[in-house]
Amino acid sequence: MFIRLALPVFLACSTPVAALELDNMTDAEREVFRQEVRAYLLENPEVLQEAIAVLQVREREAQIANDAALARANTDALFDDGYSFVGGNPDGDVTVVEFMDYRCGYCKRAFPEVTQLVSADPNIRYVIKELPILGDQSLLAARFAIATQLVAGDAAYEDVHKTLMAFRGDITATTLTRMSDTLGLDGAAITAKMDSSEVDAVIDKNRELAQKMQISGTPTFVFEDQMVRGYVPLSQMEKLVAEAREE
């Protein structure tokens, strides 16, 4: 009788009293208790579903809180590092940061929606973080884009960024030279800058920041203090921007 009465209490909550009773059980009592638990769960499997749902909610809440703390701890590096491209309205009331890779299919999928978000909302400040994580071609493209910004400025970088996001073939030195010619850029100067310490520093700092922010994939977006890992449809981005404005 004691075990049957204790079972609902055990399943409902874990208390010091319940733990003490379990600790004081004999081996025989403990075996009977285990059988009672098993029988109860088999008769009421929805309890497991409810417990899993509660656990998932708690884990999600913990992740959101952790991401917000990481964003607050790295505010300057995220939003005002002095070297990342800033698009949209530089004085906008909401900043959206994107960690991206030119070889990332989901980055390419998100690109037109990010473009629409920024162009439709005149008060969004959009920061691009080059995070080449998908191999040599990713690194080559990132170096080309960063070198373009250093040599030719933000407008040229934006043109290169848009072109690389739309590009579907292999990224090679030859394709980048052709891209420079098509965009009217000084390809020789950009190529000379690609392996410079300045470009190395940008990539290293972005990787270091990604590690601090616990970012391991692209795209990853930061909407003020909310972080979203993976592709985000336009409707959700608009919702996140609206939530950031309400805070």
Long-range contacts (C-beta under 8 A, 24 or more apart in sequence): 3-29, 3-32, 3-33, 3-36, 4-36, 6-33, 7-33, 7-36, 7-37, 7-40, 10-37, 11-37, 11-40, 11-47, 64-226, 66-214, 67-214, 67-225, 67-226, 67-227, 68-225, 68-226, 68-227, 70-212, 70-213, 70-214, 70-227, 71-213, 71-222, 71-224, 71-225, 71-226, 71-227, 72-225, 73-212, 74-209, 74-212, 74-213, 77-205, 77-209, 77-212, 78-127, 78-209, 78-213, 78-222, 79-125, 79-127, 81-205, 83-202, 83-205, 84-127, 84-128, 84-129, 84-130, 84-202, 84-206, 85-127, 85-128, 85-149, 85-154, 85-157, 85-158, 85-161, 86-125, 86-126, 86-127, 86-154, 87-118, 87-125, 87-126, 87-127, 87-128, 87-158, 88-118, 88-121, 88-124, 88-125, 88-126, 89-122, 89-123, 89-124, 89-125, 90-125, 91-125, 92-122, 92-123, 92-124, 92-125, 93-123, 93-245, 94-123, 94-124, 94-125, 94-223, 94-224, 94-241, 94-244, 94-245, 95-124, 95-125, 95-126, 95-127, 95-224, 96-124, 96-125, 96-126, 96-127, 96-221, 96-222, 96-223, 96-237, 96-241, 97-127, 97-128, 97-129, 97-221, 97-222, 98-126, 98-127, 98-128, 98-129, 98-219, 98-220, 98-221, 98-222, 99-129, 99-131, 99-206, 99-210, 99-215, 99-218, 99-219, 99-220, 99-221, 100-128, 100-129, 100-130, 100-131, 100-218, 100-219, 101-131, 101-132, 101-133, 101-134, 101-138, 101-142, 101-218, 101-219, 102-132, 102-137, 102-138, 102-141, 102-142, 102-145, 102-164, 102-165, 102-167, 102-171, 103-132, 103-134, 103-135, 103-137, 103-138, 103-141, 103-171, 104-134, 104-138, 104-218, 104-219, 106-218, 106-219, 106-230, 106-231, 107-165, 107-218, 107-219, 108-165, 108-166, 109-231, 110-219, 110-231, 110-232, 111-165, 111-166, 113-232, 113-233, 113-234, 113-237, 114-237, 116-234, 117-234, 117-237, 117-238, 117-241, 121-238, 121-241, 124-241, 128-161, 129-206, 129-209, 129-210, 130-202, 130-203, 130-206, 131-206, 131-207, 131-210, 131-215, 131-218, 131-220, 132-203, 133-217, 133-218, 134-218, 137-170, 137-171, 137-172, 138-171, 139-203, 140-171, 140-172, 140-173, 140-176, 140-194, 141-171, 141-176, 142-203, 143-194, 143-195, 143-199, 143-203, 144-176, 144-179, 144-190, 144-194, 146-199, 146-202, 146-203, 147-190, 147-191, 147-193, 147-194, 147-196, 147-199, 148-185, 148-190, 150-193, 150-196, 150-198, 150-199, 151-185, 151-186, 151-189, 151-190, 151-193, 152-185, 152-186, 152-190, 156-183, 156-185, 159-183, 160-185
